[in-house]
Amino acid sequence: MTPTLEHLLEALRAHRLRVGVGRVPQALVSLEAELLTALSGTGRLVRPVGPAVGHGERVLLTTDETATLLALSPRKVRGLRAAGRLPAVVIDGSVRFRVDDLSNFIDSNKETT
């Protein structure tokens, strides 16, 4: 499958969330901005990065966004939450995951060789 501009944009966003603010090379930040500009001129739906905090980073992610970030299925993410292994925030019935909690989850699940 050939990646589309939307796929590339989502991959850049996921990478930025994984590595954190200030650790993404400027070339990738510029590429993300160029992709947003290119897609906004096509009439395609381009979702904003989300609620901005500090350097434009999102604070909360949906189950689907969390699944994409962790390279898991949404069902697996829901299972991890139900088992108490993945903390979540519930706002008016909507489940969201804090980016900081996801970073801690990733760090706590690293295998040592």
HUBELKA-V523328 format. One record per residue. N is the residue number from 1. SS is DSSP state (hx for helix, st for strand, lp for the rest). D_CENTER is the distance of its C-alpha to the mean C-alpha in whole Angstrom. Layout:
BEGIN
n:N ss:SS d_center:D_CENTER
n:N ss:SS d_center:D_CENTER
END
This chain:
BEGIN
n:1 ss:lp d_center:22
n:2 ss:lp d_center:21
n:3 ss:lp d_center:18
n:4 ss:lp d_center:18
n:5 ss:hx d_center:17
n:6 ss:hx d_center:14
n:7 ss:hx d_center:13
n:8 ss:hx d_center:13
n:9 ss:hx d_center:11
n:10 ss:hx d_center:8
n:11 ss:hx d_center:9
n:12 ss:hx d_center:9
n:13 ss:hx d_center:6
n:14 ss:hx d_center:4
n:15 ss:hx d_center:8
n:16 ss:hx d_center:8
n:17 ss:hx d_center:5
n:18 ss:hx d_center:7
n:19 ss:hx d_center:11
n:20 ss:lp d_center:11
n:21 ss:lp d_center:13
n:22 ss:lp d_center:16
n:23 ss:lp d_center:15
n:24 ss:lp d_center:14
n:25 ss:lp d_center:17
n:26 ss:hx d_center:18
n:27 ss:hx d_center:19
n:28 ss:hx d_center:15
n:29 ss:hx d_center:15
n:30 ss:hx d_center:18
n:31 ss:hx d_center:17
n:32 ss:hx d_center:14
n:33 ss:hx d_center:16
n:34 ss:hx d_center:19
n:35 ss:hx d_center:17
n:36 ss:hx d_center:16
n:37 ss:hx d_center:20
n:38 ss:hx d_center:21
n:39 ss:hx d_center:19
n:40 ss:hx d_center:20
n:41 ss:lp d_center:24
n:42 ss:lp d_center:23
n:43 ss:lp d_center:23
n:44 ss:lp d_center:20
n:45 ss:lp d_center:18
n:46 ss:lp d_center:15
n:47 ss:lp d_center:13
n:48 ss:lp d_center:12
n:49 ss:lp d_center:9
n:50 ss:lp d_center:10
n:51 ss:lp d_center:12
n:52 ss:lp d_center:13
n:53 ss:st d_center:14
n:54 ss:lp d_center:16
n:55 ss:lp d_center:15
n:56 ss:lp d_center:12
n:57 ss:st d_center:9
n:58 ss:lp d_center:8
n:59 ss:lp d_center:10
n:60 ss:st d_center:9
n:61 ss:st d_center:7
n:62 ss:lp d_center:9
n:63 ss:hx d_center:10
n:64 ss:hx d_center:9
n:65 ss:hx d_center:5
n:66 ss:hx d_center:6
n:67 ss:hx d_center:9
n:68 ss:hx d_center:7
n:69 ss:hx d_center:5
n:70 ss:hx d_center:9
n:71 ss:lp d_center:10
n:72 ss:lp d_center:12
n:73 ss:lp d_center:14
n:74 ss:hx d_center:13
n:75 ss:hx d_center:17
n:76 ss:hx d_center:16
n:77 ss:hx d_center:13
n:78 ss:hx d_center:16
n:79 ss:hx d_center:19
n:80 ss:hx d_center:17
n:81 ss:hx d_center:17
n:82 ss:hx d_center:21
n:83 ss:lp d_center:22
n:84 ss:lp d_center:21
n:85 ss:lp d_center:19
n:86 ss:lp d_center:15
n:87 ss:lp d_center:16
n:88 ss:lp d_center:15
n:89 ss:st d_center:16
n:90 ss:st d_center:18
n:91 ss:st d_center:19
n:92 ss:lp d_center:22
n:93 ss:lp d_center:21
n:94 ss:st d_center:17
n:95 ss:st d_center:15
n:96 ss:st d_center:12
n:97 ss:st d_center:10
n:98 ss:st d_center:10
n:99 ss:hx d_center:8
n:100 ss:hx d_center:11
n:101 ss:hx d_center:12
n:102 ss:hx d_center:10
n:103 ss:hx d_center:11
n:104 ss:hx d_center:14
n:105 ss:hx d_center:14
n:106 ss:hx d_center:13
n:107 ss:hx d_center:16
n:108 ss:hx d_center:18
n:109 ss:lp d_center:18
n:110 ss:lp d_center:19
n:111 ss:lp d_center:22
n:112 ss:lp d_center:25
n:113 ss:lp d_center:27
END
